[in-house]
Amino acid sequence: MSQSQYMISDTEHLDEMGMEQGPVVITRWVSFTVAEEIYALNVLDVQEVLRAAEITPIPGAHPAIRGIINLRGNVVTILDARTIFTLPEKTFDEESRIMVVELRSGEVAGIVVDSVAEVIALDEDTVNTARRGSSDENASHILGVVPQVNESGAEKLIILIDLKGLSDLAEK
């Protein structure tokens, strides 16, 4: 079991015969916003969150690549979440962050997002259901969508991001 997963005993819910259900595997995700939508990446994929950095543009790079930064002596490619999700551009502001993530290829990249919210816990069954429900080939970076109820009782949708899709983009 990985660090982002832990098991809890589901003693609150009983099946129809009054028997206790098995343990529930929980995964943790870092939620962030882009254009008022809520997205999430697995917490194990996120290395750190930066407030700002000087981004050097790369001529001729893919439009989603904003440029590169020097992060403690390492060159890190910076992707723009708004371009990846085909949303209008936005200038970097006080809430904007760069999420430094490890891609499936082992490379490290940064993703510019509008804001980073919190770490959330999701039942692995819910995540697996979201995976099965996502079949849009044009959204290779979308793992699925999970409904969550916020503090005020309103339902919100959280879009789970698949780093494999982002890995393919960063390597172009």
MORADA-V460690 format. One record per backbone hydrogen bond with DSSP energy under -0.5 kcal/mol. NH is the residue of the N-H (numbers start at 1). CO is the residue of the C=O. If there is no record, write none. Layout:
nh->NH co->CO
nh->NH co->CO
//
This chain:
nh->5 co->2
nh->6 co->26
nh->8 co->24
nh->10 co->8
nh->11 co->9
nh->14 co->12
nh->15 co->19
nh->18 co->15
nh->21 co->10
nh->21 co->13
nh->24 co->8
nh->26 co->6
nh->26 co->24
nh->27 co->122
nh->28 co->4
nh->29 co->120
nh->30 co->41
nh->31 co->29
nh->31 co->118
nh->32 co->39
nh->33 co->115
nh->34 co->37
nh->37 co->34
nh->38 co->157
nh->39 co->32
nh->40 co->159
nh->41 co->30
nh->43 co->28
nh->45 co->42
nh->46 co->42
nh->46 co->43
nh->47 co->45
nh->47 co->100
nh->48 co->100
nh->50 co->98
nh->55 co->53
nh->56 co->54
nh->56 co->68
nh->57 co->55
nh->59 co->57
nh->61 co->58
nh->65 co->62
nh->66 co->64
nh->66 co->78
nh->67 co->78
nh->68 co->56
nh->69 co->76
nh->71 co->69
nh->71 co->74
nh->72 co->70
nh->74 co->71
nh->76 co->69
nh->76 co->74
nh->77 co->108
nh->78 co->67
nh->79 co->77
nh->79 co->110
nh->80 co->64
nh->81 co->79
nh->81 co->112
nh->84 co->80
nh->85 co->81
nh->86 co->83
nh->87 co->82
nh->97 co->113
nh->98 co->50
nh->99 co->97
nh->99 co->111
nh->100 co->48
nh->100 co->98
nh->101 co->99
nh->101 co->109
nh->102 co->45
nh->103 co->101
nh->103 co->107
nh->106 co->103
nh->109 co->101
nh->110 co->77
nh->111 co->99
nh->112 co->79
nh->113 co->97
nh->113 co->111
nh->114 co->33
nh->115 co->33
nh->117 co->31
nh->120 co->29
nh->120 co->118
nh->122 co->27
nh->124 co->25
nh->126 co->123
nh->127 co->123
nh->128 co->124
nh->129 co->125
nh->130 co->126
nh->131 co->127
nh->132 co->128
nh->133 co->129
nh->134 co->130
nh->134 co->131
nh->135 co->133
nh->137 co->135
nh->139 co->136
nh->142 co->139
nh->143 co->141
nh->143 co->160
nh->144 co->160
nh->146 co->158
nh->148 co->156
nh->150 co->148
nh->150 co->154
nh->153 co->150
nh->156 co->148
nh->158 co->146
nh->159 co->38
nh->159 co->157
nh->160 co->144
nh->160 co->158
nh->161 co->40
nh->162 co->141
nh->163 co->161
nh->165 co->162
nh->166 co->162
nh->167 co->163
nh->168 co->164
nh->169 co->165
nh->170 co->166
nh->171 co->167
nh->172 co->169
//
